[in-house]
Amino acid sequence: MSQVSNELNTQYWEPVATGPVGQADITAWPGTPPPPGTIAAAGNYTSNVIIADGFKAIAAAITSTQAGAISIQRFIDRAGTIAQGAAISTTLVDATPAVVNSNDGLPFQSFVVKITNTGGSTATITNFALLLNAA
């Protein structure tokens, strides 16, 4: 079995204690601009490609005044061109906070968040949050 370390198996050990897991709230990072305050009727917003930096789980949340969906599409490459499976999504219900989680353990380097407004009116977007977790 290959290992990342070049130590011999007899020299390798893993700590037995568990503690807090690394996480990053990237809601306001410069590379993660928030979605616009509004999305036109039958319109959508797709974020720029966001580098995951080794984090394994993603939670994206928003509140929309219109029905729609929020999804996370993961990519094997940093450029966001080779999709890792289908997008993971959840339905948006008028004025109800929604969260979509990606934590199935599949490897990825980057991802995008897409918000779709399926309502007949302009959607006002609030409470955007984006959290990465090392679990």
SEMI-396678 format. One record per residue: x, y, z of N, C-alpha, C, O in turn; residue in one letter; residue number from 1. Coordinates in pm, 1 decimal. Layout:
BEGIN
[[X Y Z] [X Y Z] [X Y Z] [X Y Z] 'A' NUM]
...
***
This chain:
BEGIN
[[84.4 -118.3 0.0] [0.0 0.0 0.0] [88.5 124.0 0.0] [176.2 137.5 85.3] 'M' 1]
[[67.0 211.9 -92.0] [149.5 332.7 -98.8] [106.4 431.5 8.7] [-10.1 436.0 48.1] 'S' 2]
[[200.1 508.1 53.9] [174.2 609.9 154.6] [232.4 741.1 105.8] [324.5 743.7 24.2] 'Q' 3]
[[177.9 848.2 156.4] [228.7 979.9 120.2] [368.3 1000.0 178.3] [452.8 1064.2 115.9] 'V' 4]
[[392.7 946.4 295.7] [521.0 960.5 362.8] [620.5 857.5 309.6] [580.8 748.8 267.7] 'S' 5]
[[748.6 891.3 311.2] [849.9 795.1 270.3] [905.1 716.7 389.2] [1004.6 645.6 375.3] 'N' 6]
[[841.2 729.1 506.3] [881.7 652.0 623.6] [844.8 505.7 603.7] [752.2 473.0 529.5] 'E' 7]
[[917.5 419.6 670.1] [882.4 279.4 669.7] [753.4 259.3 748.6] [722.3 338.1 838.0] 'L' 8]
[[678.8 155.2 716.2] [554.2 129.3 787.6] [574.2 123.3 938.2] [488.2 168.9 1013.6] 'N' 9]
[[686.0 68.1 983.1] [710.6 55.6 1127.1] [739.6 190.8 1191.6] [729.3 204.6 1313.5] 'T' 10]
[[775.6 290.3 1111.2] [802.4 423.6 1164.7] [678.7 513.6 1160.4] [676.4 620.7 1221.0] 'Q' 11]
[[579.0 469.7 1090.0] [459.1 552.3 1072.1] [363.2 531.2 1187.9] [339.2 417.7 1229.1] 'Y' 12]
[[309.2 638.1 1239.9] [206.2 626.8 1343.0] [104.8 736.7 1321.1] [133.9 838.9 1258.9] 'W' 13]
[[-12.1 714.8 1372.0] [-118.4 813.5 1362.5] [-166.9 844.9 1503.0] [-182.1 753.6 1584.1] 'E' 14]
[[-191.2 969.5 1533.5] [-241.8 1001.0 1668.0] [-379.4 937.6 1688.1] [-457.9 925.1 1594.1] 'P' 15]
[[-406.7 898.3 1811.1] [-535.3 835.0 1839.9] [-638.6 934.2 1890.6] [-757.2 902.0 1897.3] 'V' 16]
[[-595.8 1052.7 1925.9] [-689.6 1152.5 1975.0] [-762.5 1218.2 1857.8] [-706.5 1235.1 1749.5] 'A' 17]
[[-884.7 1253.7 1880.9] [-959.1 1329.1 1779.5] [-999.2 1462.1 1840.1] [-1019.3 1474.2 1960.9] 'T' 18]
[[-1010.0 1558.2 1756.2] [-1045.8 1691.1 1805.3] [-1121.9 1767.0 1700.2] [-1180.5 1706.7 1610.3] 'G' 19]
[[-1122.4 1897.8 1709.6] [-1195.0 1978.7 1611.8] [-1143.4 1953.9 1469.7] [-1025.6 1924.6 1449.1] 'P' 20]
[[-1231.1 1965.8 1375.7] [-1197.9 1947.0 1234.2] [-1178.9 2084.2 1171.3] [-1253.9 2177.5 1200.4] 'V' 21]
[[-1078.0 2096.5 1084.7] [-1053.7 2223.2 1017.6] [-1171.2 2263.8 930.0] [-1228.9 2180.8 859.7] 'G' 22]
[[-1205.7 2390.2 934.6] [-1310.6 2441.4 846.9] [-1279.3 2584.9 808.4] [-1203.1 2653.7 876.4] 'Q' 23]
[[-1338.2 2628.6 700.2] [-1316.0 2764.5 651.4] [-1447.3 2823.8 604.5] [-1515.1 2766.7 519.1] 'A' 24]
[[-1482.7 2937.7 660.1] [-1599.0 3012.5 613.0] [-1547.8 3103.1 502.3] [-1482.7 3204.0 529.4] 'D' 25]
[[-1577.1 3067.3 377.0] [-1523.8 3145.9 265.2] [-1629.3 3237.4 203.9] [-1616.8 3280.1 89.1] 'I' 26]
[[-1731.8 3266.5 280.7] [-1839.0 3353.5 233.5] [-1785.0 3486.0 182.3] [-1832.0 3537.0 80.6] 'T' 27]
[[-1687.9 3541.6 250.7] [-1638.8 3674.9 215.0] [-1495.0 3675.3 162.8] [-1432.8 3781.4 158.3] 'A' 28]
[[-1440.7 3560.6 123.3] [-1306.5 3558.1 65.4] [-1305.5 3634.7 -65.4] [-1405.8 3634.2 -136.8] 'W' 29]
[[-1194.5 3701.2 -99.6] [-1188.4 3776.3 -225.3] [-1218.1 3690.3 -349.2] [-1274.8 3740.6 -446.2] 'P' 30]
[[-1181.1 3562.8 -347.5] [-1206.5 3476.5 -462.3] [-1347.6 3422.4 -468.6] [-1382.0 3349.6 -561.8] 'G' 31]
[[-1429.9 3456.9 -370.8] [-1567.2 3408.1 -365.0] [-1663.2 3525.7 -354.7] [-1718.9 3550.2 -247.7] 'T' 32]
[[-1683.4 3598.1 -462.4] [-1777.5 3709.9 -452.5] [-1917.7 3656.8 -426.5] [-1957.0 3555.0 -483.3] 'P' 33]
[[-1993.5 3725.3 -340.9] [-2129.4 3679.6 -311.8] [-2218.8 3691.9 -435.2] [-2188.0 3766.2 -528.5] 'P' 34]
[[-2328.9 3618.5 -434.3] [-2422.0 3632.5 -546.1] [-2479.8 3773.6 -546.9] [-2472.0 3844.6 -446.7] 'P' 35]
[[-2536.8 3813.8 -658.1] [-2597.8 3946.9 -662.5] [-2714.5 3953.7 -564.3] [-2765.9 3850.6 -521.0] 'P' 36]
[[-2755.1 4072.4 -530.0] [-2867.6 4090.6 -437.5] [-2999.6 4044.5 -495.4] [-3093.1 4013.0 -421.8] 'G' 37]
[[-3007.2 4040.6 -629.1] [-3130.2 3995.3 -694.7] [-3095.2 3907.8 -815.3] [-2989.2 3921.9 -876.3] 'T' 38]
[[-3187.2 3817.5 -847.3] [-3175.7 3734.8 -967.3] [-3307.3 3748.3 -1043.2] [-3414.4 3728.5 -985.9] 'I' 39]
[[-3299.7 3781.7 -1170.8] [-3419.0 3805.0 -1251.9] [-3508.3 3681.3 -1258.1] [-3462.6 3568.9 -1236.7] 'A' 40]
[[-3636.1 3703.9 -1287.6] [-3730.0 3593.6 -1304.0] [-3676.0 3496.8 -1408.4] [-3629.2 3539.5 -1514.0] 'A' 41]
[[-3682.0 3368.4 -1380.3] [-3631.2 3262.2 -1468.3] [-3481.7 3277.6 -1497.3] [-3432.3 3223.7 -1596.4] 'A' 42]
[[-3409.7 3350.2 -1412.3] [-3266.0 3370.1 -1431.4] [-3185.6 3284.8 -1335.9] [-3240.9 3209.1 -1256.1] 'G' 43]
[[-3051.9 3298.0 -1345.2] [-2965.6 3223.7 -1254.4] [-2834.1 3297.0 -1233.6] [-2800.2 3390.9 -1305.7] 'N' 44]
[[-2762.0 3251.6 -1133.9] [-2629.6 3302.7 -1101.7] [-2537.6 3182.2 -1085.5] [-2572.8 3086.0 -1017.2] 'Y' 45]
[[-2420.8 3186.9 -1147.4] [-2320.0 3083.2 -1128.4] [-2192.9 3151.5 -1079.1] [-2144.4 3246.4 -1140.6] 'T' 46]
[[-2139.9 3102.5 -968.0] [-2018.4 3161.5 -911.2] [-1899.5 3136.8 -1002.6] [-1906.8 3057.2 -1096.3] 'S' 47]
[[-1791.2 3205.5 -974.5] [-1666.1 3173.5 -1040.7] [-1618.6 3037.8 -987.5] [-1674.6 2988.0 -889.9] 'N' 48]
[[-1518.3 2977.9 -1048.2] [-1463.4 2851.6 -1000.2] [-1390.6 2879.7 -868.8] [-1306.0 2968.8 -861.3] 'V' 49]
[[-1424.6 2802.2 -765.5] [-1368.3 2819.9 -632.3] [-1276.1 2700.7 -603.5] [-1317.9 2585.6 -616.5] 'I' 50]
[[-1152.7 2727.4 -565.1] [-1056.3 2622.0 -535.2] [-1085.4 2567.4 -394.9] [-1102.1 2644.6 -300.4] 'I' 51]
[[-1091.5 2435.5 -381.5] [-1129.6 2372.0 -255.0] [-1014.7 2359.7 -155.9] [-1039.3 2340.5 -36.8] 'A' 52]
[[-890.4 2370.0 -200.9] [-772.5 2364.4 -113.0] [-770.0 2242.9 -20.3] [-724.9 2253.5 93.8] 'D' 53]
[[-817.1 2129.8 -67.1] [-810.7 2007.0 10.7] [-927.4 1983.4 104.0] [-937.7 1875.3 161.9] 'G' 54]
[[-1015.3 2080.0 120.7] [-1133.5 2057.5 203.4] [-1222.8 1954.0 135.2] [-1230.1 1950.2 12.4] 'F' 55]
[[-1290.5 1870.4 213.5] [-1365.9 1758.6 158.5] [-1516.9 1779.0 156.9] [-1586.2 1714.4 78.3] 'K' 56]
[[-1569.0 1866.1 240.7] [-1713.9 1885.7 249.5] [-1746.6 2032.5 226.0] [-1670.6 2121.4 264.3] 'A' 57]
[[-1860.9 2056.3 162.5] [-1904.5 2192.0 130.5] [-2048.6 2209.2 176.8] [-2131.3 2119.9 158.5] 'I' 58]
[[-2078.4 2323.1 236.0] [-2216.5 2360.8 267.1] [-2238.8 2499.1 207.0] [-2162.1 2591.9 233.1] 'A' 59]
[[-2343.3 2512.5 127.1] [-2379.5 2641.9 69.0] [-2522.6 2673.0 109.9] [-2609.6 2586.1 104.8] 'A' 60]
[[-2546.7 2797.2 150.5] [-2679.2 2835.1 200.3] [-2721.0 2971.4 148.2] [-2637.8 3060.0 128.4] 'A' 61]
[[-2849.3 2986.9 126.4] [-2907.7 3117.1 91.8] [-3055.0 3118.4 131.5] [-3114.1 3015.7 164.8] 'I' 62]
[[-3110.8 3236.9 126.8] [-3255.4 3254.9 134.9] [-3294.6 3332.6 10.5] [-3231.9 3433.1 -22.9] 'T' 63]
[[-3398.4 3286.2 -57.9] [-3447.5 3352.3 -179.1] [-3595.6 3382.3 -161.2] [-3669.4 3303.2 -102.5] 'S' 64]
[[-3638.1 3496.7 -212.1] [-3780.2 3531.2 -202.3] [-3864.7 3458.3 -306.5] [-3987.4 3467.2 -304.4] 'T' 65]
[[-3799.3 3386.2 -397.7] [-3869.8 3311.0 -501.9] [-3827.5 3164.7 -498.1] [-3722.3 3131.1 -443.8] 'Q' 66]
[[-3909.3 3078.6 -555.7] [-3875.3 2936.7 -567.5] [-3758.2 2920.7 -663.6] [-3734.0 3006.3 -748.7] 'A' 67]
[[-3686.3 2810.4 -648.9] [-3573.5 2783.3 -737.2] [-3490.2 2668.9 -683.7] [-3543.1 2574.4 -625.2] 'G' 68]
[[-3360.3 2677.5 -703.7] [-3268.7 2572.8 -657.2] [-3131.6 2632.9 -631.2] [-3095.0 2735.7 -688.3] 'A' 69]
[[-3056.8 2566.8 -543.8] [-2915.6 2598.3 -523.0] [-2840.4 2467.6 -540.4] [-2881.2 2364.2 -487.4] 'I' 70]
[[-2729.1 2472.2 -615.6] [-2654.6 2350.3 -641.6] [-2504.1 2374.7 -631.1] [-2455.3 2487.1 -642.6] 'S' 71]
[[-2432.9 2263.5 -608.4] [-2286.8 2263.2 -603.7] [-2239.0 2163.6 -708.4] [-2277.7 2046.8 -705.6] 'I' 72]
[[-2155.3 2209.4 -800.6] [-2093.2 2119.9 -898.1] [-1945.0 2114.5 -867.3] [-1877.4 2217.4 -867.2] 'Q' 73]
[[-1894.0 1994.6 -841.0] [-1752.5 1976.1 -810.6] [-1677.2 1933.8 -936.5] [-1734.4 1875.9 -1028.9] 'R' 74]
[[-1545.9 1964.7 -937.4] [-1461.5 1934.8 -1052.6] [-1332.4 1867.7 -1007.3] [-1279.1 1898.8 -900.8] 'F' 75]
[[-1283.3 1776.2 -1088.6] [-1157.2 1707.9 -1061.3] [-1039.4 1803.8 -1077.8] [-941.9 1795.2 -1003.0] 'I' 76]
[[-1047.2 1893.3 -1173.3] [-936.4 1985.5 -1201.4] [-961.0 2122.7 -1139.1] [-1074.1 2158.3 -1106.0] 'D' 77]
[[-852.8 2198.7 -1123.9] [-862.7 2332.7 -1065.3] [-932.6 2431.8 -1156.9] [-988.9 2530.7 -1109.8] 'R' 78]
[[-929.6 2406.6 -1286.5] [-989.6 2500.0 -1382.3] [-1141.6 2486.6 -1390.6] [-1207.8 2572.1 -1449.5] 'A' 79]
[[-1197.4 2380.6 -1332.5] [-1342.4 2363.5 -1335.7] [-1393.9 2315.0 -1469.6] [-1499.6 2359.3 -1514.6] 'G' 80]
[[-1320.8 2223.9 -1534.9] [-1364.8 2175.6 -1665.9] [-1405.1 2028.5 -1667.3] [-1476.6 1985.6 -1757.9] 'T' 81]
[[-1360.1 1949.0 -1567.4] [-1392.5 1806.2 -1563.1] [-1480.7 1780.4 -1441.1] [-1431.3 1773.3 -1328.6] 'I' 82]
[[-1611.0 1766.6 -1464.0] [-1706.7 1751.0 -1354.2] [-1685.2 1621.5 -1278.3] [-1654.9 1517.8 -1337.3] 'A' 83]
[[-1701.2 1628.4 -1146.9] [-1696.8 1510.6 -1059.9] [-1842.0 1472.9 -1030.5] [-1899.9 1518.8 -932.1] 'Q' 84]
[[-1899.9 1389.7 -1115.7] [-2039.0 1347.6 -1097.2] [-2137.4 1459.7 -1127.6] [-2101.1 1565.2 -1179.6] 'G' 85]
[[-2261.5 1433.6 -1093.7] [-2368.3 1531.7 -1115.7] [-2365.9 1636.9 -1005.2] [-2312.5 1613.7 -896.8] 'A' 86]
[[-2424.2 1751.8 -1034.2] [-2435.7 1856.7 -932.9] [-2525.3 1808.9 -819.2] [-2619.6 1732.8 -840.7] 'A' 87]
[[-2495.1 1854.1 -699.3] [-2575.5 1823.0 -581.5] [-2660.9 1945.8 -554.6] [-2608.1 2056.6 -544.7] 'I' 88]
[[-2792.4 1927.9 -542.6] [-2877.8 2046.1 -530.6] [-2990.7 2025.1 -430.3] [-3020.5 1913.3 -388.2] 'S' 89]
[[-3051.4 2135.8 -394.5] [-3171.7 2134.7 -311.5] [-3265.7 2243.2 -362.2] [-3223.0 2340.8 -423.8] 'T' 90]
[[-3391.6 2224.7 -335.6] [-3495.4 2317.0 -381.1] [-3503.6 2439.0 -289.8] [-3488.7 2428.6 -168.1] 'T' 91]
[[-3527.5 2554.4 -351.0] [-3551.6 2677.1 -275.6] [-3701.5 2699.4 -265.6] [-3773.3 2691.2 -365.2] 'L' 92]
[[-3747.5 2727.3 -145.7] [-3887.5 2759.6 -121.1] [-3892.4 2906.2 -81.7] [-3806.2 2953.6 -7.6] 'V' 93]
[[-3991.9 2977.9 -130.3] [-4004.0 3122.3 -105.5] [-3972.3 3159.8 39.3] [-4034.2 3109.4 133.1] 'D' 94]
[[-3875.2 3248.8 55.4] [-3840.9 3310.1 183.9] [-3803.2 3209.9 293.5] [-3817.2 3240.6 411.8] 'A' 95]
[[-3756.4 3092.7 256.6] [-3715.1 2991.0 353.3] [-3565.8 2961.9 334.9] [-3522.9 2930.8 223.8] 'T' 96]
[[-3486.6 2971.4 441.5] [-3343.9 2940.0 427.0] [-3324.2 2797.7 373.7] [-3396.4 2705.7 412.0] 'P' 97]
[[-3226.2 2780.9 285.5] [-3197.5 2649.8 227.1] [-3047.8 2623.9 232.9] [-2966.7 2715.3 218.1] 'A' 98]
[[-3012.6 2497.4 254.9] [-2872.3 2455.2 260.6] [-2854.9 2333.8 171.3] [-2936.4 2241.7 174.3] 'V' 99]
[[-2748.3 2333.4 91.6] [-2710.4 2215.1 14.3] [-2572.6 2171.6 63.6] [-2482.0 2253.5 78.3] 'V' 100]
[[-2558.2 2041.2 89.0] [-2434.1 1986.1 142.6] [-2372.3 1887.7 45.8] [-2442.2 1805.3 -13.2] 'N' 101]
[[-2242.1 1895.9 29.4] [-2165.8 1801.0 -49.8] [-2065.5 1735.9 43.5] [-1965.8 1797.4 81.1] 'S' 102]
[[-2091.8 1611.7 81.0] [-2001.8 1545.2 176.2] [-1996.4 1393.7 153.4] [-1991.1 1316.2 248.9] 'N' 103]
[[-1997.8 1352.4 26.8] [-1999.2 1209.3 -4.5] [-1859.4 1147.5 -15.1] [-1847.8 1028.2 -43.3] 'D' 104]
[[-1754.1 1225.0 6.6] [-1618.7 1172.5 7.1] [-1551.0 1163.3 -128.3] [-1434.0 1125.6 -134.7] 'G' 105]
[[-1620.2 1196.6 -237.8] [-1556.4 1192.7 -369.6] [-1450.2 1302.7 -378.6] [-1473.3 1413.0 -329.2] 'L' 106]
[[-1335.3 1276.0 -439.8] [-1230.0 1376.5 -448.4] [-1262.1 1485.5 -550.6] [-1325.7 1459.8 -652.8] 'P' 107]
[[-1217.5 1606.5 -521.4] [-1236.8 1719.0 -613.1] [-1137.1 1828.5 -577.8] [-1086.1 1833.7 -465.9] 'F' 108]
[[-1109.5 1917.2 -675.7] [-1017.9 2029.6 -652.0] [-1087.0 2164.0 -652.6] [-1039.6 2259.3 -590.7] 'Q' 109]
[[-1200.1 2171.9 -723.2] [-1268.7 2300.2 -734.0] [-1418.3 2276.5 -745.1] [-1463.4 2163.2 -762.3] 'S' 110]
[[-1494.8 2384.6 -735.1] [-1640.5 2373.1 -744.7] [-1701.3 2508.2 -782.0] [-1635.7 2611.9 -773.0] 'F' 111]
[[-1826.4 2504.8 -823.4] [-1904.5 2625.9 -846.1] [-2038.6 2609.6 -775.0] [-2087.2 2498.4 -754.7] 'V' 112]
[[-2096.6 2722.7 -737.9] [-2229.0 2726.2 -677.2] [-2321.6 2794.5 -777.2] [-2288.7 2899.6 -832.1] 'V' 113]
[[-2438.1 2733.2 -800.1] [-2535.5 2790.2 -892.9] [-2667.9 2810.3 -820.5] [-2716.2 2721.7 -749.9] 'K' 114]
[[-2725.7 2929.2 -839.5] [-2856.4 2961.9 -781.5] [-2951.1 2990.3 -897.0] [-2922.7 3073.5 -983.1] 'I' 115]
[[-3062.9 2921.0 -897.7] [-3160.7 2936.3 -1005.3] [-3290.4 2992.6 -949.1] [-3338.0 2947.0 -845.2] 'T' 116]
[[-3347.6 3090.8 -1016.8] [-3477.9 3146.5 -980.4] [-3580.5 3092.4 -1079.3] [-3577.7 3128.2 -1197.0] 'N' 117]
[[-3670.3 3007.1 -1033.0] [-3775.5 2954.1 -1120.6] [-3906.3 3029.9 -1102.7] [-4006.4 2997.6 -1166.7] 'T' 118]
[[-3905.8 3130.1 -1016.2] [-4026.5 3208.8 -991.1] [-4054.5 3306.2 -1104.0] [-3970.2 3330.1 -1190.5] 'G' 119]
[[-4173.3 3361.1 -1101.2] [-4215.6 3455.2 -1204.7] [-4174.8 3598.4 -1178.5] [-4203.7 3687.0 -1259.0] 'G' 120]
[[-4108.0 3622.5 -1067.0] [-4065.6 3757.5 -1030.8] [-3917.2 3756.9 -994.9] [-3856.3 3651.4 -977.5] 'S' 121]
[[-3861.3 3875.5 -984.3] [-3722.1 3888.0 -942.2] [-3706.3 3834.1 -800.1] [-3787.7 3864.0 -712.7] 'T' 122]
[[-3602.0 3754.8 -777.1] [-3573.6 3699.3 -644.7] [-3472.6 3787.3 -572.9] [-3371.4 3827.2 -630.6] 'A' 123]
[[-3500.3 3816.7 -448.5] [-3404.1 3884.9 -362.7] [-3328.3 3777.4 -285.6] [-3388.6 3690.3 -222.8] 'T' 124]
[[-3195.5 3784.4 -291.1] [-3108.8 3684.4 -229.9] [-3047.6 3741.9 -102.3] [-2989.1 3850.2 -103.8] 'I' 125]
[[-3061.7 3667.9 8.7] [-3001.4 3708.2 135.7] [-2940.7 3585.4 203.1] [-2958.5 3472.6 157.3] 'T' 126]
[[-2869.9 3609.1 310.8] [-2814.1 3503.5 396.3] [-2723.6 3406.1 321.4] [-2723.9 3286.6 351.2] 'N' 127]
[[-2646.8 3454.9 225.5] [-2553.9 3366.7 154.1] [-2441.9 3325.8 249.8] [-2384.4 3409.5 319.4] 'F' 128]
[[-2412.0 3195.5 252.0] [-2300.2 3143.9 333.1] [-2237.0 3027.1 260.1] [-2305.7 2949.0 194.3] 'A' 129]
[[-2105.8 3015.7 272.2] [-2031.7 2908.3 206.3] [-1924.7 2859.8 304.5] [-1834.4 2934.4 342.4] 'L' 130]
[[-1937.3 2732.2 345.0] [-1848.9 2674.5 445.1] [-1781.8 2550.3 389.8] [-1847.5 2463.8 331.8] 'L' 131]
[[-1649.4 2541.6 408.1] [-1573.3 2422.8 370.3] [-1527.8 2353.9 498.2] [-1492.6 2419.7 596.1] 'L' 132]
[[-1528.8 2220.4 496.4] [-1494.0 2142.7 614.0] [-1396.7 2033.0 573.2] [-1407.5 1977.9 463.6] 'N' 133]
[[-1303.1 2001.4 659.2] [-1201.4 1901.0 627.6] [-1247.5 1757.9 652.1] [-1176.1 1664.0 617.2] 'A' 134]
[[-1364.3 1739.3 710.9] [-1409.1 1603.3 749.5] [-1414.7 1513.1 631.4] [-1449.9 1396.0 644.8] 'A' 135]
***
